[in-house]
Amino acid sequence: MINVFIVTDVRLYRDGLAASLAQKEGFKILGCGGFNIDTFERVCRLDPNIAIIGYSDLDCGSWIEGLVARLANCRVVVVGASDNEPEVLACAALGVSGMVSVEASLEELILTLECAARGGVRCSPKATAALVRRVATETRQMQGMRSALLRLTRREREIAALIERGYSNKDIARALDIQLSTVKNHVHKILDKLDVSNRGQAVACLRHSSCMRLADASVCQSTSV
């Protein structure tokens, strides 16, 4: 039996959806409610297998985050999201287990709920395509960052590791016992090789690269300039 709780501020919609699912074998509706603290506490107390969240509602993002954090065994399925890439990626980033578009049928929703209850993730072909495109893009970006990091010298990797840890130029100069002007020169070269314009962007690149672990481990062990 799949226990379901439905959350949306449109009462007519949630009542209709609850009535339709209740007629389907294998589903039990634990409750329905709008986006308010009382409903959130009810969901947490009842701990359903599936929480259906109406995407068009204002606070669905914070709700999904809260439920994922509080209920380890509860899967979230978003209903009413479009297949456009920003919404698909936003839902995926929140950790949902299924996305059902505004044009989907009840049978498609049921298949998504059953898949989520088994620990899987289901969405439309368009949503899947958007996710695949994002993975491909991020993979290319990661490969580009790795390639850029490989172009750094040993000293530049050491300084880059300290930049990632939040060190200022003066801190780096003291840590490596080198001149401040030398640090500034290395930082300029690092930014140029990473193809970024400031330290914040450099940090973002470095934190996404596992290559920096080796550099960070070796920092302060070398005194070569």
N, C-alpha and C positions, 0 to 999 in steps of 0.2 A: 504494500500500500504506500503510495506517495502522498505525504502530507504537504499541503500547500497553504500559503498565506498570501493574500493579494493586497497590494498597496497602491492606491491611486486616489487622488482627490475627487475624481468624477464618480460619485456614488452609483449612478445608473450603470456606468461601464463596469465597475467592479462587481456589482450585484449580478449583472447579466453574465459576466465571465464566470463567476462562482457557480451560478445555476447551471451553466453549460458544462463545466468541468465535473460538477457533482454527479451528473448523469453518466459520466464515463467510468467504466470499470477500472479499478486500480487507483483512483484518486479520492482523497478526502480533504475537504476544505476546512482548515482549522479556524479561519477567520478572515475578515477583510477590514480595511481601515484607510484613513487618509494620512497625509504626511504631518504627523504630530507626535509629540513625545509619548503620549499614551499608547499609540499604535506601535511605536518602536519598542517600548517595553513589553508589550504583548507578544510581538514577534520573538523577541529575545527569550521570553519566558516559555513560549510554546515550542521554540526551536524546530521549525518545520524543515522538511527535506528540501523544499523549494520556496523561495520568496519571489513572487512575481512583482516586478516594479514597473510602473507606468513611466516610460522615459520622458514624456512630454511635461511631466510635473517638475516644478521649480527646483526642489531639493533632492532630486533622485541621486545626484552624484554623491553628496554627503551621506545619504542613506545607505547606498551601496557600500561605501567605505566603512561605515559603522557596522553594518551587518557582517561583512567579510571579516572585520576585526573581532567582533564579539562571538560569532557563531561559526566554529570551525567546520561543522558538518552541514551547514545550510548552503545550498547553491542558489545563486541569484540569476534569474532570467528576466531580461528586459523586454518589455512589450511596447510597441509603438515607435521604436526608433526607425529612422529612415536608413537607406542603404548608402547614404553619402559617406565618403571616407572620414571626415572629421568626427562624425557621430560614432561610426564603427570603431575608430581608434580610441575615442574617449571611453567607450564601453569596455573595450579590451583592456585598457590601462587600469580600469577600476576592478578588474578581476571577475567579470561576469562569466557565467557558464553557458549562456545562450542569448541570442538576440533574435527577436521576432519583429519583422517590419510591420508597418501600418497596413500593408496590403496582404499580409499572410492570412491563411485560413485557420480555423480552429484545429484542424487535423495537423497542420504544421506546428502549431503551438504545442500540441500533445506530444508530437515526436521530439520536439526540443526539450520539453519537460522530462520525458522518459530518458533521453540521452543525458541530461544534466544529473538526474537521479543516479545514473550508473557511473557518474564521475567524468563524463565526456563533455565536450563543448560542441554546440551546433549553431550555425547561422546560415544565412542565405548565400548562394554562390557569389553574389556581388560583394557581400561583406567579406567572404573568404578571399576574394580577389584583392580587396583593399588591404587585408592583413598580409597577404603574400607580397604585395608590392612594398609595403612598409618594411617587412623583414628583408627583402632584397635590397632596398635602399640603405637600411642600416648596416647590412652586411658589407656593402660597397664602401660606406663611410668608415666602418671599422677597419677594413682592409687598407683604406687610404691613410688612416691614422697610424696603423701599425707600420706601414711603409715609411711614413714621415718620421716616426720614432726611431726606426732603424737608421735613418740618415743622421741622427744626433751622435755626436762624439760621446765618449765615456764621461767627460766632464760635464757636457751639456745634459746628459741623462741624470747625473747626480744633482745638478742644479734644478732640472725639471722636477725631480722627485721632491725637492724642498719647496719649490713653488706650489706643487700640488698640496703640500702639507701646510701652506699658508705663510711660509717664511717671506719676510721682506728682503730687499736686496742687501740691506745692512746685516740682517740675520744670517743670510747665506754667506756673506763675506766672513763673518765671525766663525760660522760653523766649519767652513772649509779653509779658513786662514788664508784668504786671498784678498786682493785689493777690490774695493767697491767698484772701481772703474772696470775691472776685469769681469765682475759679476754682471754689470750693466751690458757689457759687450756680449757676453754669453746669452743673456736674456733676450737681447735683440735678435740674435741668431736663432734662438729657439722659436720665438714667435714667427720669424720668417720661414723656418723649415716646417712648422706646423700650419702655416698659412692662416694665422689668426692675427687679430689686431691688438689684443690686450691680454692681460694675465688671466682675467676671468674666463675668456674663451679657451685659453691654454689649459687651465685647470679642468674645464669640462672635457677637453680631449684626453687629458692624462687620466682622469678618473674612469674613463670608458675603456682604458687599455690595460690589459693584464701584463703587458710588457714592462710597465713601470714597477712591478713588484720586485723584479730583479735589480733594477736601478736603485730602488729605495733600500733594499737589503745591503747594497754595497756602498751607500752613501757614507761619507766620512772615513771610509777605509782607504781611500786613495788621496794622495796629496798632489798629484800631477795636475798641471794647468795645461 
